[in-house]
Amino acid sequence: MNRAGGATVFLAELGMYVGLAWWGLAAYQGAMSWVVGIGLPVVVMAIWAVFLSPRATMPPPESAQTSVRIGLLLLGAVAFWAVGMPILAIAQAILAVVGTGLALRARGADRP
């Protein structure tokens, strides 16, 4: 992954965690909001670390990895939209698509 693609995906990943936490805190009441608001991003972080990160311990095939990565990043955009932040949702979606596209382009250039 090149630097531009990696940096863009990293920003989209951070946005995804913020969006999921925000949605979890806003969607539920009382203690459940804290459980979901903190628990959901932690579960997604674990999935990302095990399957999607550059140093993943159990990386799936590249096509599945790309599909899951873009799906999770776009889930962050959906979360922002659900809490009533459409501009952040659009920015998150753009970061997700552009970052994933740059990463795929860099992978294609690395191949002989």
PLY file of the C-alpha trace (Angstrom):
ply
format ascii 1.0
element vertex 112
property float x
property float y
property float z
element edge 111
property int vertex1
property int vertex2
end_header
0.00 0.00 0.00
1.41 3.39 -0.91
1.62 6.25 1.55
-1.33 8.22 0.18
-3.59 5.17 0.16
-2.44 4.04 3.58
-2.91 7.49 5.11
-6.35 7.90 3.57
-7.50 4.46 4.73
-6.11 5.23 8.20
-8.10 8.49 8.37
-11.20 6.65 7.19
-10.57 3.97 9.81
-10.37 6.58 12.57
-13.55 8.20 11.27
-15.25 4.81 11.26
-14.41 4.27 14.95
-15.67 7.75 15.85
-18.89 7.25 13.88
-19.59 3.86 15.43
-18.91 5.12 18.95
-21.07 8.20 18.39
-23.91 6.13 17.01
-23.70 3.67 19.92
-23.83 6.48 22.46
-26.73 8.21 20.68
-28.85 5.18 19.78
-29.27 3.69 23.24
-30.15 4.97 26.69
-28.39 4.56 30.03
-25.66 2.01 30.54
-26.46 0.27 27.26
-25.31 3.36 25.35
-21.87 3.04 26.95
-21.72 -0.70 26.30
-22.55 -0.27 22.61
-20.70 3.05 22.21
-17.46 1.59 23.49
-17.97 -2.10 22.74
-18.84 -1.83 19.05
-15.67 0.09 18.08
-13.56 -2.30 20.18
-15.05 -5.34 18.41
-14.46 -3.70 15.02
-10.88 -2.84 16.06
-10.27 -6.49 16.90
-11.69 -7.64 13.57
-9.58 -5.04 11.76
-6.40 -6.05 13.60
-6.84 -9.78 13.01
-8.10 -9.76 9.42
-7.56 -6.39 7.71
-4.46 -4.62 8.99
-1.20 -4.74 7.06
0.16 -7.02 9.81
-2.96 -9.18 10.08
-2.47 -12.55 11.72
-5.21 -14.24 9.67
-5.62 -12.29 6.42
-8.43 -13.54 4.17
-8.08 -13.63 0.38
-7.46 -10.19 -1.09
-10.92 -9.81 -2.65
-12.65 -10.67 0.63
-10.30 -8.38 2.54
-11.10 -5.48 0.22
-14.84 -6.12 0.40
-14.89 -6.28 4.20
-12.62 -3.22 4.48
-14.81 -1.02 2.27
-17.95 -2.36 3.97
-16.72 -1.49 7.45
-15.46 1.92 6.38
-18.79 2.70 4.74
-20.54 1.49 7.89
-18.84 4.43 9.59
-20.49 6.71 7.04
-23.87 5.11 7.76
-23.30 5.65 11.48
-22.59 9.35 10.94
-25.72 9.64 8.81
-27.78 7.91 11.51
-26.73 10.45 14.16
-27.70 13.33 11.86
-24.28 14.37 10.57
-24.63 14.12 6.77
-21.51 16.16 5.98
-19.35 13.85 8.10
-21.08 10.86 6.50
-20.26 12.11 3.01
-16.66 12.89 4.03
-16.32 9.41 5.55
-17.70 7.76 2.41
-15.31 9.75 0.20
-12.34 8.83 2.39
-13.38 5.17 2.36
-13.76 4.95 -1.41
-10.72 7.05 -2.32
-8.47 5.38 0.24
-9.49 1.88 -0.81
-9.08 2.81 -4.46
-5.59 4.20 -3.89
-4.65 1.10 -1.91
-5.91 -1.20 -4.68
-4.10 0.82 -7.31
-0.85 0.58 -5.35
-1.28 -3.19 -4.97
-1.81 -3.52 -8.71
1.35 -1.51 -9.40
3.36 -3.77 -7.07
2.58 -6.85 -9.12
4.82 -7.82 -12.07
0 1
1 2
2 3
3 4
4 5
5 6
6 7
7 8
8 9
9 10
10 11
11 12
12 13
13 14
14 15
15 16
16 17
17 18
18 19
19 20
20 21
21 22
22 23
23 24
24 25
25 26
26 27
27 28
28 29
29 30
30 31
31 32
32 33
33 34
34 35
35 36
36 37
37 38
38 39
39 40
40 41
41 42
42 43
43 44
44 45
45 46
46 47
47 48
48 49
49 50
50 51
51 52
52 53
53 54
54 55
55 56
56 57
57 58
58 59
59 60
60 61
61 62
62 63
63 64
64 65
65 66
66 67
67 68
68 69
69 70
70 71
71 72
72 73
73 74
74 75
75 76
76 77
77 78
78 79
79 80
80 81
81 82
82 83
83 84
84 85
85 86
86 87
87 88
88 89
89 90
90 91
91 92
92 93
93 94
94 95
95 96
96 97
97 98
98 99
99 100
100 101
101 102
102 103
103 104
104 105
105 106
106 107
107 108
108 109
109 110
110 111
